[in-house]
Amino acid sequence: MINKSSPLVSVVMPVYNAQLYLSLAVKSILAQTYKNFEFIIVDDASTDSTPKILNDFNKIDKRIILLKDKTNLGVTKSLNIGVSKAKGKYIIRMDADDWSYPERFELQVELMEKNPSVIVSGSYIKVCNSKLESIVSMINPSESISFVIVLLLIRPQSGKQIY
């Protein structure tokens, strides 16, 4: 179990026109059992209701740090902007159309703290359709190149640039 001196975690989420699932994604982060985190959300010049949704959440939780790109830069540049502002010992990557189980951060931080030789941490994922019905029960992250890239975000060892 993690105590009050638990390390700060930086959650970085680039967002572009994500109104459909954004509230679910943000709520899943705010509901984490591990509470010592900053939530850096980079709005990549969204043109839908994403900015309003983000502003509403920003008003109710002080852990949210809302950044706004003036023009659409794409996910990679937006992610790097968020990572450059991160102050946490660990960086957790989140997408605006994903959701996390409430124990995600607690389990990952505990693993990292107990195993200093581990430099990345990931998990199995469920793939859902637009109604959030599971269409693939589990995917082994080691079988996915893109997921392996995401895993590299957890414990940055040299510099802050991701891609």
One Martini backbone bead per residue (centre of mass of N, CA, C, O) as a GRO file, in nm:
protein
  163
    1MET     BB    1   0.097   0.035   0.020
    2ILE     BB    2   0.044   0.367  -0.015
    3ASN     BB    3   0.151   0.667   0.109
    4LYS     BB    4   0.184   1.008   0.174
    5SER     BB    5   0.486   0.983   0.031
    6SER     BB    6   0.397   0.960  -0.240
    7PRO     BB    7   0.447   0.988  -0.556
    8LEU     BB    8   0.431   1.184  -0.810
    9VAL     BB    9   0.196   1.190  -1.079
   10SER     BB   10   0.182   1.212  -1.437
   11VAL     BB   11  -0.088   1.293  -1.639
   12VAL     BB   12  -0.114   1.247  -1.997
   13MET     BB   13  -0.358   1.423  -2.223
   14PRO     BB   14  -0.442   1.425  -2.536
   15VAL     BB   15  -0.675   1.646  -2.724
   16TYR     BB   16  -0.924   1.583  -2.998
   17ASN     BB   17  -1.232   1.584  -3.054
   18ALA     BB   18  -1.364   1.416  -2.761
   19GLN     BB   19  -1.670   1.434  -2.663
   20LEU     BB   20  -1.779   1.138  -2.644
   21TYR     BB   21  -1.538   1.025  -2.407
   22LEU     BB   22  -1.413   1.238  -2.212
   23SER     BB   23  -1.568   1.215  -1.944
   24LEU     BB   24  -1.492   0.923  -1.887
   25ALA     BB   25  -1.188   0.961  -1.881
   26VAL     BB   26  -1.171   1.173  -1.655
   27LYS     BB   27  -1.328   1.020  -1.436
   28SER     BB   28  -1.126   0.777  -1.423
   29ILE     BB   29  -0.900   0.952  -1.304
   30LEU     BB   30  -1.046   1.093  -1.058
   31ALA     BB   31  -1.114   0.782  -0.938
   32GLN     BB   32  -0.859   0.719  -0.817
   33THR     BB   33  -0.697   0.572  -0.546
   34TYR     BB   34  -0.469   0.739  -0.646
   35LYS     BB   35  -0.405   1.092  -0.555
   36ASN     BB   36  -0.094   1.167  -0.643
   37PHE     BB   37  -0.180   1.385  -0.898
   38GLU     BB   38  -0.137   1.511  -1.219
   39PHE     BB   39  -0.353   1.658  -1.485
   40ILE     BB   40  -0.251   1.672  -1.815
   41ILE     BB   41  -0.423   1.869  -2.056
   42VAL     BB   42  -0.419   1.872  -2.419
   43ASP     BB   43  -0.560   2.097  -2.630
   44ASP     BB   44  -0.571   2.053  -2.994
   45ALA     BB   45  -0.778   2.259  -3.114
   46SER     BB   46  -1.068   2.223  -3.066
   47THR     BB   47  -1.418   2.231  -3.231
   48ASP     BB   48  -1.585   2.125  -3.019
   49SER     BB   49  -1.689   2.051  -2.678
   50THR     BB   50  -1.419   2.005  -2.531
   51PRO     BB   51  -1.350   2.278  -2.387
   52LYS     BB   52  -1.599   2.277  -2.201
   53ILE     BB   53  -1.550   2.013  -2.057
   54LEU     BB   54  -1.271   2.092  -1.945
   55ASN     BB   55  -1.356   2.345  -1.788
   56ASP     BB   56  -1.548   2.201  -1.594
   57PHE     BB   57  -1.331   2.017  -1.465
   58ASN     BB   58  -1.127   2.242  -1.383
   59LYS     BB   59  -1.325   2.363  -1.158
   60ILE     BB   60  -1.332   2.073  -0.968
   61ASP     BB   61  -1.003   2.014  -1.016
   62LYS     BB   62  -0.674   2.091  -0.911
   63ARG     BB   63  -0.511   1.864  -1.082
   64ILE     BB   64  -0.580   2.021  -1.328
   65ILE     BB   65  -0.398   2.085  -1.636
   66LEU     BB   66  -0.468   2.326  -1.879
   67LEU     BB   67  -0.390   2.302  -2.222
   68LYS     BB   68  -0.351   2.513  -2.528
   69ASP     BB   69  -0.361   2.495  -2.853
   70LYS     BB   70  -0.374   2.713  -3.127
   71THR     BB   71  -0.304   2.464  -3.299
   72ASN     BB   72  -0.297   2.180  -3.479
   73LEU     BB   73  -0.031   1.936  -3.395
   74GLY     BB   74  -0.089   1.675  -3.267
   75VAL     BB   75  -0.025   1.416  -3.058
   76THR     BB   76   0.284   1.431  -3.024
   77LYS     BB   77   0.320   1.734  -2.958
   78SER     BB   78   0.113   1.744  -2.729
   79LEU     BB   79   0.252   1.538  -2.552
   80ASN     BB   80   0.521   1.692  -2.521
   81ILE     BB   81   0.401   1.933  -2.380
   82GLY     BB   82   0.298   1.779  -2.132
   83VAL     BB   83   0.571   1.652  -2.046
   84SER     BB   84   0.722   1.930  -2.003
   85LYS     BB   85   0.521   1.985  -1.738
   86ALA     BB   86   0.609   1.758  -1.575
   87LYS     BB   87   0.663   1.655  -1.207
   88GLY     BB   88   0.677   1.362  -1.196
   89LYS     BB   89   0.817   1.051  -1.149
   90TYR     BB   90   0.571   0.966  -1.320
   91ILE     BB   91   0.430   0.866  -1.639
   92ILE     BB   92   0.095   0.881  -1.761
   93ARG     BB   93  -0.088   0.753  -2.022
   94MET     BB   94  -0.362   0.913  -2.201
   95ASP     BB   95  -0.673   0.883  -2.356
   96ALA     BB   96  -0.985   1.029  -2.452
   97ASP     BB   97  -1.099   0.713  -2.533
   98ASP     BB   98  -1.041   0.623  -2.242
   99TRP     BB   99  -1.019   0.397  -1.954
  100SER     BB  100  -0.977   0.351  -1.596
  101TYR     BB  101  -0.917   0.178  -1.346
  102PRO     BB  102  -0.903   0.273  -1.015
  103GLU     BB  103  -0.615   0.094  -0.962
  104ARG     BB  104  -0.395   0.160  -1.164
  105PHE     BB  105  -0.193   0.354  -1.020
  106GLU     BB  106  -0.142   0.193  -0.765
  107LEU     BB  107  -0.022  -0.058  -0.905
  108GLN     BB  108   0.204   0.083  -1.068
  109VAL     BB  109   0.352   0.229  -0.839
  110GLU     BB  110   0.409  -0.013  -0.664
  111LEU     BB  111   0.579  -0.163  -0.869
  112MET     BB  112   0.796   0.060  -0.909
  113GLU     BB  113   0.885   0.092  -0.607
  114LYS     BB  114   0.961  -0.225  -0.567
  115ASN     BB  115   1.107  -0.200  -0.880
  116PRO     BB  116   1.376  -0.026  -0.990
  117SER     BB  117   1.441  -0.202  -1.259
  118VAL     BB  118   1.183  -0.097  -1.358
  119ILE     BB  119   1.085   0.113  -1.652
  120VAL     BB  120   0.804  -0.031  -1.711
  121SER     BB  121   0.435  -0.009  -1.737
  122GLY     BB  122   0.150  -0.221  -1.778
  123SER     BB  123  -0.143  -0.358  -1.949
  124TYR     BB  124  -0.423  -0.476  -2.004
  125ILE     BB  125  -0.680  -0.469  -2.260
  126LYS     BB  126  -0.985  -0.332  -2.374
  127VAL     BB  127  -1.201  -0.366  -2.650
  128CYS     BB  128  -1.440  -0.132  -2.770
  129ASN     BB  129  -1.717  -0.007  -2.863
  130SER     BB  130  -1.936   0.266  -2.881
  131LYS     BB  131  -2.096   0.104  -2.625
  132LEU     BB  132  -1.879  -0.041  -2.439
  133GLU     BB  133  -1.838  -0.315  -2.574
  134SER     BB  134  -1.677  -0.598  -2.571
  135ILE     BB  135  -1.461  -0.733  -2.845
  136VAL     BB  136  -1.195  -0.762  -2.669
  137SER     BB  137  -1.086  -0.883  -2.382
  138MET     BB  138  -0.764  -0.922  -2.453
  139ILE     BB  139  -0.436  -0.768  -2.467
  140ASN     BB  140  -0.111  -0.810  -2.528
  141PRO     BB  141   0.123  -0.565  -2.506
  142SER     BB  142   0.369  -0.723  -2.639
  143GLU     BB  143   0.200  -0.739  -2.930
  144SER     BB  144   0.227  -0.414  -2.932
  145ILE     BB  145   0.397  -0.159  -3.053
  146SER     BB  146   0.235   0.090  -2.952
  147PHE     BB  147   0.231  -0.003  -2.655
  148VAL     BB  148   0.534   0.000  -2.611
  149ILE     BB  149   0.566   0.300  -2.650
  150VAL     BB  150   0.384   0.384  -2.414
  151LEU     BB  151   0.555   0.245  -2.189
  152LEU     BB  152   0.799   0.456  -2.208
  153LEU     BB  153   0.656   0.681  -2.018
  154ILE     BB  154   0.689   0.608  -1.714
  155ARG     BB  155   1.036   0.616  -1.706
  156PRO     BB  156   1.218   0.867  -1.764
  157GLN     BB  157   1.576   0.889  -1.834
  158SER     BB  158   1.598   1.081  -2.107
  159GLY     BB  159   1.440   1.320  -2.097
  160LYS     BB  160   1.102   1.428  -2.234
  161GLN     BB  161   1.085   1.315  -2.505
  162ILE     BB  162   0.896   1.082  -2.678
  163TYR     BB  163   0.904   1.110  -3.024
   0.00000   0.00000   0.00000
